[in-house]
């Protein structure tokens, strides 16, 4: 007996990946990491309320902070996250909007 396979729905998970340059190499300063953590909490609440996806965490290293968010529509997700991302003071900064195989960069 064969195991049934669901048809390919064509749904690809999209991503919003935010990159921020920190003041020092390595993991940045303690207050910088705290600002990123606080912004993540705000963005998690906003994405849940809007039902557009989820904020999935961060990475620190090499003088950079990266925040990851995923959902079915990168543009809708970015619209919810953008105000908080723009309020973070770290520059240079950019956002990658991934839509399946397509990627767009937005400089902040």
CORZISUL-V690511 format. One record per residue. RES is the residue in three letters. SS is DSSP state (H for helix, E for strand, C for the rest). OMEGA is omega in radians with two decimals (* if undefined). Layout:
BEGIN
res: <RES,RES>
ss: <SS,SS>
omega: <OMEGA,OMEGA>
END
This chain:
BEGIN
res: <UNK,UNK,UNK,UNK,UNK,UNK,UNK,UNK,UNK,UNK,UNK,UNK,UNK,UNK,UNK,UNK,UNK,UNK,UNK,UNK,UNK,UNK,UNK,UNK,UNK,UNK,UNK,UNK,UNK,UNK,UNK,UNK,UNK,UNK,UNK,UNK,UNK,UNK,UNK,UNK,UNK,UNK,UNK,UNK,UNK,UNK,UNK,UNK,UNK,UNK,UNK,UNK,UNK,UNK,UNK,UNK,UNK,UNK,UNK,UNK,UNK,UNK,UNK,UNK,UNK,UNK,UNK,UNK,UNK,UNK,UNK,UNK,UNK,UNK,UNK,UNK,UNK,UNK,UNK,UNK,UNK,UNK,UNK,UNK,UNK,UNK,UNK,UNK,UNK,UNK,UNK,UNK,UNK,UNK,UNK,UNK,UNK,UNK,UNK,UNK,UNK,UNK,UNK,UNK,UNK,UNK,UNK,UNK>
ss: <C,C,C,C,C,C,C,C,C,C,C,C,C,E,E,E,E,E,E,E,E,C,C,C,C,C,C,C,C,H,H,H,H,H,H,H,H,H,H,H,H,H,H,H,H,H,H,H,H,H,C,C,C,E,E,E,E,E,E,E,E,C,C,E,E,E,E,E,E,E,E,C,C,H,H,H,H,H,H,H,H,H,H,H,H,H,H,C,C,C,C,C,E,E,E,E,E,E,E,C,C,E,E,E,E,E,E,C>
omega: <-3.14,3.06,3.14,3.13,3.12,3.10,3.11,-3.08,-3.10,3.13,3.08,3.10,3.09,-3.11,2.95,-3.08,-3.06,3.14,3.12,3.06,3.14,-3.02,-3.11,3.08,-3.14,-3.03,-3.11,-3.13,-3.12,-3.12,3.08,3.12,3.11,3.10,3.10,3.14,3.13,3.12,3.10,3.14,3.10,-3.11,3.08,3.13,-3.12,-3.14,3.09,-3.12,-3.11,-3.13,-3.07,-3.13,-3.11,2.99,-2.94,3.08,-3.05,2.99,3.04,3.07,3.11,3.14,-3.09,2.98,3.11,3.12,-3.07,3.04,-3.08,3.09,-3.09,-3.09,-3.09,-3.12,3.10,3.12,-3.14,3.13,3.13,-3.07,-2.97,-3.12,-3.13,3.13,-3.14,3.12,3.11,-2.98,-3.00,3.12,0.03,3.14,3.06,-3.14,2.99,3.06,3.14,3.10,-3.06,-3.13,-3.09,3.13,3.11,3.10,3.07,3.09,3.11,*>
END
